[in-house]
Structure formats: structure tokens, C-alpha cells
């Protein structure tokens, strides 16, 4: 895949991730990013605290994204509650949400 085609795919998935997040962002979520690795989409969630993670909302986000991408990818998620955003595994990935 050319660099231009890869960027087009990433931009499309970024829009689909944002659409999947509609109505499902909780107050606990500080940031969300993603990366595409072959046939997987890896969603990185940065939470205020891991104890307040609403697993049902996470599964709903993954389900919505699966529908929006026509099942082309395996959707996985990584959860973190680190204080320093630079030590978050999602740092440096495609950011789609960051709470101010």
C-alpha cells in the first residue's frame, strides 16, 4: 500500500472511530487514540482511573466501530490510567479525543 493510500485508510478509520464514540464518552475518559496494525485496529484509552471504566461502553464503542468498518478489522483495546500522558501507550498514535 502506498503512503498516500495508507493515510487515506487511516483518515477514514479516524472518522469512523469518532463516529463510534458519539454518545459513549464518559467523564472518566481523558484521551483516546488508535493505530492500525495489518487487520487490527488497536484503540488506546486513557482513563482518569481504571476502577471507573464502564466496560459496557467500551464494548459498545468496539461494536459500533466494527459495524462502521464492515467487519474488516479485529478491534482490540488497551486501557491505561497513567498520570503523565507521555507514558501512556497511546501517546504518539492517531489521537481522536483528548479532554482539556
C-alpha positions in Angstrom: 0.0 0.0 0.0 1.3 3.4 -0.9 1.9 6.0 1.8 -1.0 8.1 0.4 -3.4 5.1 0.4 -2.4 4.2 3.9 -3.1 7.8 5.0 -6.5 7.7 3.3 -7.3 4.5 5.2 -6.1 6.0 8.5 -8.2 9.1 7.9 -11.3 7.1 7.2 -10.8 5.0 10.3 -10.2 8.1 12.4 -13.6 9.4 11.3 -15.2 6.0 12.0 -13.7 5.9 15.5 -15.0 9.4 16.2 -18.4 8.3 15.0 -18.3 5.2 17.1 -17.5 7.4 20.2 -20.7 9.5 19.8 -22.7 9.4 23.0 -20.3 7.0 24.6 -17.6 9.2 26.0 -17.6 9.0 29.8 -16.3 11.6 32.2 -13.6 9.1 33.1 -12.0 9.2 29.6 -9.1 11.5 29.3 -7.8 10.6 25.8 -8.4 8.0 23.0 -6.1 7.2 20.2 -5.7 4.3 17.7 -3.4 2.6 15.4 -4.0 0.1 12.5 -1.7 -2.9 12.5 -2.4 -5.0 9.4 -6.0 -6.3 10.0 -6.3 -5.0 13.6 -7.4 -1.7 15.0 -5.9 -1.1 18.4 -7.8 1.5 20.5 -5.9 3.1 23.3 -8.0 4.5 26.2 -6.5 6.8 28.8 -8.8 6.8 31.9 -8.9 9.0 34.9 -8.9 5.8 37.0 -9.2 2.2 35.9 -11.7 1.4 38.6 -14.4 3.5 36.9 -14.1 2.0 33.4 -17.5 1.3 32.0 -16.8 -2.0 30.2 -20.2 -1.9 28.5 -19.4 1.5 26.9 -16.0 0.1 25.7 -17.7 -2.9 24.2 -20.3 -0.6 22.6 -17.6 1.5 21.0 -15.8 -1.6 19.7 -19.1 -2.9 18.3 -20.0 0.4 16.6 -16.5 0.6 15.1 -16.8 -3.0 13.8 -20.1 -2.1 12.1 -18.7 1.1 10.6 -15.7 -0.7 9.2 -17.8 -3.5 7.8 -16.0 -6.1 10.0 -12.7 -5.6 8.1 -10.7 -5.3 11.3 -10.4 -7.1 14.6 -11.0 -4.3 17.2 -8.8 -4.5 20.3 -8.4 -2.1 23.2 -5.7 -1.1 25.7 -6.6 0.7 28.9 -4.4 2.9 31.0 -4.7 5.4 33.8 -1.2 6.8 33.9 -0.9 10.4 35.1 1.7 11.5 32.6 0.2 11.3 29.1 3.7 10.8 27.6 3.9 7.4 29.3 0.5 6.4 28.0 0.8 3.6 25.4 -1.5 5.6 23.1 0.9 8.6 23.1 2.2 9.2 19.6 -0.6 7.2 18.0 -3.5 8.8 16.0 -5.3 10.9 18.6 -9.1 11.2 18.2 -10.1 12.6 21.6 -8.4 14.5 24.4 -10.2 16.1 27.3 -8.9 19.5 28.2 
